[in-house]
Amino acid sequence: MTTDGEDPAPAVDFDSLREAIADAHGDLSKRLKLIADFVLRDPSSVAFRTAATLAEEIGVAPSAIVRFAQHFGYSGFSEMQAVFRAQLQASSTPYQDRIRDLAKSGAARDTAEMTDRFVEAGIASLRALRQGAPVERVEAAARMLAEARIVHVMAHKRTFTAATYLAYNLSRLEVPTNLLDGSGGTLDQQMAMVSPEDTFVAFSFNPSAEETVRTFERARATGARTIAITDLARAPFIHADCWFQLSEASVDGFRSLNATISLALILAIRAGTLCAELRSDNED
């Protein structure tokens, strides 16, 4: 709700609604936060399911789904759902229905079936990458990497693999890079290297590691440019100078990093190319 007590104008497109939900997340009640997390993580389910079936999966009452829609200015769930349907039709992701059933497949009981389903999940994630990483945003992020004095890369737990891969490839391509691994409890000392001339990259998937949130906010306060790669649109990462929301399909609860690793490689290669061009221009 707005501060003057008036209802907010409802968002007319998915990107605006996603940002509104992310910005309001900290002020939502516990039940509305559960709904917010679900709709941001799985918008295709919101597009085609009823309020009752959504409520059952999320673990809230159907009335909470309606309250959630009204909180963001819609008359009810159907009006909000139309925004999700328009987005899904525009993105044309034909694998979504198949991927939604993967977790219920019991794939681990059969090696061949498990392999097939992980392959299908990987294909779905990579197809979704086209939407989560539009060309103009990739170009903007790569330029931020190429122009930085030092690129600092931060991740924790599951996404650390992607952070390591990005840092490795940037270094190979002669882009100055510092992987913030916090080894030996030295994260604060490593963060002391971050300056306003640098670019800070954070990988963070839900639930976000406290260390990643803290270092990201510290980098922003320092004045460094920031890039966030996440699976859930939520503060503080939506306040990055450039941010990506990726969708990684899962099989029986196991979620790969196909899209995330691919984006890391794409960014590294493009940044390396731009960095080489900048060095060449400076030598002329």
TAJOQUI-V645016 format. One record per pair of residues at least 12 apart in sequence whose C-alpha atoms are under 7 Angstrom apart, sorted by the first residue. I is the first residue (numbers start at 1). J is the second residue. D is the distance in whole Angstrom. If there is no record, write none. Layout:
[[I;J;D] [I;J;D]]
This chain:
[[1;71;6] [7;73;6] [8;72;6] [8;73;5] [9;73;5] [10;72;6] [10;73;4] [10;74;6] [12;83;7] [13;83;6] [14;83;6] [14;84;6] [14;87;6] [18;40;7] [18;233;7] [21;36;7] [22;233;6] [22;234;4] [22;235;6] [23;234;7] [23;235;6] [31;60;7] [32;68;6] [34;58;7] [35;58;7] [40;232;6] [40;233;7] [41;231;7] [41;232;6] [43;84;6] [44;88;6] [46;81;6] [46;84;7] [47;81;6] [47;84;5] [47;85;5] [51;65;6] [51;77;7] [65;77;7] [91;131;7] [93;128;7] [95;124;6] [99;121;6] [99;249;7] [102;251;5] [102;252;7] [103;250;7] [103;251;5] [103;252;4] [103;253;6] [104;252;7] [106;252;7] [107;252;7] [118;251;6] [121;249;5] [121;250;7] [122;249;7] [122;258;6] [124;249;7] [125;247;6] [125;248;5] [125;249;6] [125;258;7] [125;259;6] [126;258;7] [126;259;5] [128;247;6] [129;246;6] [129;259;6] [132;244;6] [132;245;5] [132;246;5] [133;244;6] [138;267;7] [141;227;7] [141;242;6] [142;267;5] [142;270;6] [142;271;4] [143;271;6] [143;274;7] [144;199;7] [145;199;6] [145;271;6] [146;175;7] [146;271;5] [146;272;7] [146;274;6] [146;275;5] [147;275;7] [148;197;6] [148;198;5] [148;199;6] [149;197;6] [149;198;5] [150;176;5] [150;177;5] [150;178;7] [150;198;5] [150;199;7] [151;176;6] [151;177;5] [151;178;6] [151;198;6] [151;199;5] [151;200;6] [152;177;6] [152;178;5] [152;179;6] [152;180;7] [152;199;6] [152;200;5] [152;201;6] [153;167;7] [153;178;6] [153;179;5] [153;180;6] [153;200;6] [153;201;5] [153;202;6] [154;179;6] [154;180;5] [154;201;6] [154;202;5] [154;203;6] [154;212;7] [155;202;6] [155;203;5] [155;204;6] [155;212;6] [156;209;6] [156;212;7] [159;203;6] [159;204;7] [162;260;7] [162;261;5] [162;264;7] [163;203;7] [165;264;7] [166;264;5] [166;265;6] [166;268;6] [167;179;6] [169;268;6] [170;268;5] [170;272;7] [173;272;5] [174;272;7] [175;272;6] [175;275;7] [194;219;7] [195;222;6] [195;223;7] [195;224;6] [196;222;6] [196;223;4] [196;224;4] [197;224;6] [198;224;5] [198;225;6] [199;224;5] [199;225;5] [199;226;6] [200;219;7] [200;224;6] [200;225;6] [200;226;5] [200;227;6] [201;226;6] [201;227;5] [201;228;6] [202;216;7] [202;227;6] [202;228;5] [202;229;6] [203;228;6] [203;229;5] [203;230;6] [204;229;6] [204;230;5] [205;230;5] [205;231;5] [205;232;7] [206;231;7] [206;232;7] [225;241;6] [226;240;5] [226;241;5] [226;242;7] [227;240;6] [227;241;6] [227;242;5] [227;243;5] [228;240;6] [228;242;7] [228;243;4] [228;244;6] [229;243;6] [229;244;5] [229;245;6] [230;244;6] [230;245;5] [230;246;6] [231;245;5] [231;246;5] [231;247;6] [232;245;6] [233;245;7] [246;259;7]]
